[in-house]
């Protein structure tokens, strides 16, 4: 099995340019206009404001998503998903044994402060 590894990049040229922060999901609902089953989440990033994100985290019940700490990239350009503008990319990984694109959250184990920077 061949695994393609991307070329090395300098942390200062790539990672340090990203604004990756901890947020708390304060509202969650299904987004019917998305091309695949997705949640629309309103996320509080503290002093960085509240942002909308649309993501394929639907393997988690909405009751478990609301109030959850998530990690999001705040400085990617907003992107339309269905009829909604997704303002932040919430980081996730493939949900075990799920369809491609269905995700589970990357989030801190401790109750990190909302707005904290990933480093």
Backbone as CSV, one residue per row, in Angstrom:
resi,resn,N_x,N_y,N_z,CA_x,CA_y,CA_z,C_x,C_y,C_z
1,UNK,0.853,-1.184,0.000,0.000,0.000,0.000,0.893,1.239,0.000
2,UNK,0.723,2.055,-1.002,1.523,3.269,-1.155,0.800,4.449,-0.514
3,UNK,1.515,5.190,0.289,0.936,6.365,0.936,1.698,7.592,0.454
4,UNK,0.981,8.486,-0.185,1.619,9.697,-0.677,1.801,10.674,0.476
5,UNK,3.029,11.128,0.653,3.325,12.114,1.686,3.558,13.442,0.991
6,UNK,2.882,14.460,1.474,3.027,15.793,0.885,4.391,16.363,1.245
7,UNK,4.902,17.269,0.422,6.226,17.834,0.705,6.228,18.629,2.015
8,UNK,7.388,18.669,2.638,7.550,19.420,3.890,7.366,20.913,3.624
9,UNK,6.764,21.582,4.590,6.591,23.032,4.522,7.102,23.623,5.830
10,UNK,7.399,24.901,5.795,7.849,25.576,7.013,6.643,25.972,7.856
11,UNK,6.707,25.692,9.148,5.621,26.022,10.071,5.243,27.496,9.969
12,UNK,6.258,28.359,9.887,6.012,29.802,9.842,5.297,30.225,8.560
13,UNK,5.490,29.485,7.488,4.885,29.837,6.197,3.456,29.320,6.052
14,UNK,3.088,28.316,6.836,1.773,27.706,6.665,0.973,27.730,7.973
15,UNK,1.389,26.958,8.950,0.619,26.782,10.179,0.418,28.094,10.932
16,UNK,1.468,28.886,11.041,1.373,30.126,11.816,0.435,31.151,11.186
17,UNK,0.101,30.985,9.911,-0.824,31.899,9.238,-2.285,31.549,9.522
18,UNK,-2.523,30.345,10.024,-3.887,29.913,10.297,-4.349,30.399,11.664
19,UNK,-5.567,30.870,11.723,-6.186,31.304,12.979,-7.081,30.159,13.435
20,UNK,-6.519,29.250,14.230,-7.243,28.060,14.684,-7.557,28.243,16.159
21,UNK,-8.846,28.245,16.478,-9.308,28.576,17.831,-10.331,27.566,18.343
22,UNK,-10.476,27.516,19.655,-11.485,26.698,20.312,-12.792,27.485,20.380
23,UNK,-13.873,26.811,20.062,-15.200,27.415,20.160,-16.170,26.458,20.817
24,UNK,-17.326,26.988,21.209,-18.379,26.153,21.802,-19.629,26.264,20.930
25,UNK,-20.157,25.103,20.545,-21.383,25.058,19.751,-22.535,25.521,20.633
26,UNK,-23.222,26.576,20.205,-24.337,27.090,21.017,-25.694,26.801,20.382
27,UNK,-25.704,26.533,19.073,-26.936,26.118,18.395,-26.561,25.101,17.333
28,UNK,-27.430,24.118,17.115,-27.197,23.125,16.068,-28.543,22.691,15.487
29,UNK,-28.577,22.559,14.171,-29.781,22.086,13.488,-29.378,21.453,12.163
30,UNK,-30.253,20.610,11.620,-30.004,20.037,10.306,-30.027,21.166,9.276
31,UNK,-29.184,21.053,8.258,-29.175,22.034,7.170,-29.710,21.350,5.913
32,UNK,-31.014,21.510,5.637,-31.637,20.787,4.524,-31.119,21.185,3.140
33,UNK,-30.530,22.353,2.999,-30.063,22.785,1.676,-28.672,22.255,1.333
34,UNK,-27.977,21.650,2.302,-26.638,21.098,2.034,-26.763,19.890,1.102
35,UNK,-25.762,19.661,0.247,-25.834,18.545,-0.697,-25.883,17.163,-0.034
36,UNK,-25.300,17.027,1.143,-25.326,15.771,1.905,-25.762,16.109,3.324
37,UNK,-26.290,15.133,4.084,-26.742,15.432,5.444,-25.655,16.160,6.248
38,UNK,-26.023,17.322,6.767,-25.071,18.181,7.473,-25.775,18.950,8.570
39,UNK,-24.998,19.355,9.563,-25.482,20.242,10.608,-25.046,21.665,10.301
40,UNK,-25.922,22.607,10.616,-25.551,24.017,10.663,-25.364,24.330,12.137
41,UNK,-24.167,24.811,12.485,-23.840,25.076,13.881,-23.488,26.551,14.060
42,UNK,-23.997,27.146,15.103,-23.576,28.483,15.515,-22.581,28.261,16.648
43,UNK,-21.358,28.786,16.462,-20.267,28.509,17.390,-19.751,29.814,17.983
44,UNK,-19.600,29.823,19.297,-19.077,30.988,20.017,-17.565,30.829,20.157
45,UNK,-16.813,31.786,19.579,-15.356,31.797,19.687,-14.888,32.912,20.618
46,UNK,-15.711,33.281,21.584,-15.330,34.305,22.559,-15.100,35.642,21.889
47,UNK,-13.940,36.261,22.135,-13.654,37.593,21.584,-13.553,37.583,20.062
48,UNK,-13.540,36.396,19.443,-13.490,36.296,17.978,-14.886,36.196,17.373
49,UNK,-15.904,36.253,18.219,-17.285,36.316,17.752,-17.941,34.965,17.549
50,UNK,-19.173,35.052,17.129,-19.968,33.860,16.822,-19.924,33.642,15.323
51,UNK,-19.722,32.398,14.925,-19.604,32.067,13.509,-20.471,30.859,13.186
52,UNK,-20.938,30.821,11.938,-21.731,29.697,11.439,-20.808,28.728,10.715
53,UNK,-21.041,27.437,10.939,-20.319,26.399,10.218,-21.303,25.320,9.800
54,UNK,-21.128,24.800,8.589,-21.914,23.670,8.114,-20.953,22.506,7.954
55,UNK,-21.272,21.380,8.594,-20.376,20.227,8.535,-21.113,18.914,8.659
56,UNK,-20.451,17.869,8.208,-21.042,16.529,8.180,-20.726,15.753,9.465
57,UNK,-21.246,16.250,10.565,-21.032,15.641,11.880,-22.293,14.914,12.362
58,UNK,-23.153,14.515,11.438,-24.486,14.004,11.759,-24.507,12.619,12.388
59,UNK,-23.371,11.950,12.498,-23.331,10.672,13.229,-23.441,10.929,14.732
60,UNK,-23.242,12.174,15.142,-23.413,12.556,16.551,-24.805,13.157,16.711
61,UNK,-25.589,12.703,17.694,-26.903,13.318,17.928,-26.751,14.809,18.259
62,UNK,-27.701,15.610,17.791,-27.638,17.061,18.024,-27.496,17.402,19.504
63,UNK,-28.119,16.625,20.365,-28.052,16.893,21.801,-26.616,16.754,22.318
64,UNK,-25.790,15.927,21.668,-24.384,15.782,22.063,-23.499,16.863,21.435
65,UNK,-23.959,17.446,20.338,-23.171,18.475,19.650,-23.316,19.823,20.341
66,UNK,-24.545,20.151,20.734,-24.777,21.431,21.411,-24.011,21.465,22.722
67,UNK,-23.228,22.523,22.910,-22.430,22.689,24.117,-21.025,22.120,24.000
68,UNK,-20.737,21.413,22.933,-19.434,20.764,22.723,-18.367,21.782,22.345
69,UNK,-17.150,21.557,22.843,-16.001,22.348,22.401,-15.514,21.780,21.077
70,UNK,-15.234,22.667,20.132,-14.728,22.277,18.823,-13.513,23.141,18.495
71,UNK,-12.787,22.744,17.459,-11.636,23.500,16.998,-11.932,23.917,15.565
72,UNK,-11.780,25.204,15.272,-12.112,25.706,13.944,-11.074,26.645,13.380
73,UNK,-10.979,26.644,12.057,-10.101,27.577,11.342,-10.941,28.805,11.021
74,UNK,-10.565,29.951,11.590,-11.371,31.163,11.460,-11.015,32.003,10.242
75,UNK,-9.848,31.807,9.649,-9.452,32.728,8.579,-9.384,32.099,7.190
76,UNK,-10.161,31.039,6.960,-10.398,30.595,5.583,-11.520,31.463,5.033
77,UNK,-11.543,31.652,3.713,-12.639,32.418,3.115,-13.963,31.704,3.359
78,UNK,-15.018,32.456,3.681,-16.337,31.839,3.831,-16.724,31.101,2.542
79,UNK,-17.502,30.024,2.720,-17.822,29.178,1.582,-19.304,28.813,1.606
80,UNK,-19.972,28.934,0.455,-21.382,28.544,0.427,-21.537,27.022,0.464
81,UNK,-22.410,26.563,1.342,-22.793,25.151,1.383,-24.310,25.143,1.387
82,UNK,-24.886,24.719,0.280,-26.325,24.849,0.114,-26.684,26.324,0.107
83,UNK,-27.663,26.690,0.904,-28.107,28.087,0.984,-27.454,28.864,2.126
84,UNK,-26.449,28.295,2.755,-25.813,28.898,3.933,-24.357,29.223,3.611
85,UNK,-23.878,30.318,4.171,-22.455,30.644,4.076,-21.773,30.079,5.322
86,UNK,-20.872,29.119,5.130,-20.117,28.536,6.224,-18.898,29.419,6.455
87,UNK,-18.815,30.012,7.658,-17.795,31.020,7.960,-16.548,30.453,8.613
88,UNK,-16.614,29.229,9.083,-15.485,28.619,9.789,-15.442,27.136,9.447
89,UNK,-14.237,26.606,9.296,-14.059,25.175,9.070,-13.817,24.504,10.409
90,UNK,-14.778,23.693,10.852,-14.614,22.922,12.085,-13.790,21.690,11.741
91,UNK,-12.734,21.458,12.516,-11.843,20.338,12.229,-12.443,19.024,12.703
92,UNK,-12.278,18.025,11.857,-12.773,16.697,12.173,-11.951,15.647,11.462
93,UNK,-12.220,14.403,11.795,-11.617,13.258,11.128,-12.727,12.294,10.745
94,UNK,-12.402,11.374,9.850,-13.381,10.403,9.368,-14.033,9.666,10.536
95,UNK,-15.356,9.624,10.555,-16.083,8.850,11.565,-15.828,7.373,11.267
96,UNK,-15.520,6.551,12.275,-15.201,5.145,12.024,-16.285,4.420,11.227
97,UNK,-15.870,3.768,10.161,-16.730,2.942,9.299,-17.869,3.728,8.662
98,UNK,-17.721,5.035,8.540,-18.765,5.872,7.941,-18.419,6.175,6.490
99,UNK,-19.398,6.694,5.786,-19.217,7.140,4.407,-18.147,8.237,4.363
100,UNK,-17.429,8.301,3.286,-16.393,9.326,3.122,-16.979,10.718,3.364
101,UNK,-16.308,11.502,4.186,-16.760,12.860,4.482,-17.544,12.986,5.769
102,UNK,-18.093,11.871,6.279,-18.790,11.940,7.562,-17.732,12.008,8.659
103,UNK,-17.882,12.967,9.558,-16.787,13.282,10.474,-17.175,13.176,11.938
104,UNK,-16.136,13.048,12.745,-16.231,13.217,14.183,-15.301,14.377,14.539
105,UNK,-15.561,15.020,15.641,-14.862,16.245,16.006,-13.439,16.019,16.502
106,UNK,-12.576,16.979,16.215,-11.281,17.116,16.876,-11.528,18.172,17.956
107,UNK,-11.363,17.795,19.202,-11.643,18.755,20.267,-10.757,18.480,21.478
108,UNK,-10.560,19.518,22.325,-9.703,19.346,23.499,-10.331,18.407,24.523
109,UNK,-9.483,17.658,25.215,-9.970,16.771,26.278,-10.352,17.563,27.528
110,UNK,-9.646,18.667,27.771,-9.932,19.501,28.940,-10.913,20.605,28.539
111,UNK,-11.530,21.229,29.501,-12.480,22.305,29.246,-11.717,23.593,28.940
112,UNK,-11.133,23.645,27.736,-10.313,24.788,27.324,-11.159,26.054,27.215
113,UNK,-10.516,27.182,27.386,-11.189,28.477,27.292,-11.606,28.740,25.838
114,UNK,-12.842,29.178,25.654,-13.345,29.540,24.335,-12.460,30.661,23.786
115,UNK,-12.026,30.510,22.543,-11.141,31.491,21.914,-9.672,31.129,21.993
116,UNK,-9.338,30.073,22.765,-7.941,29.656,22.887,-7.375,29.268,21.539
117,UNK,-6.094,29.581,21.329,-5.413,29.304,20.056,-4.814,27.904,20.072
118,UNK,-4.939,27.213,18.958,-4.268,25.929,18.765,-2.808,26.214,18.448
119,UNK,-1.910,25.493,19.095,-0.481,25.660,18.806,0.214,24.323,18.884
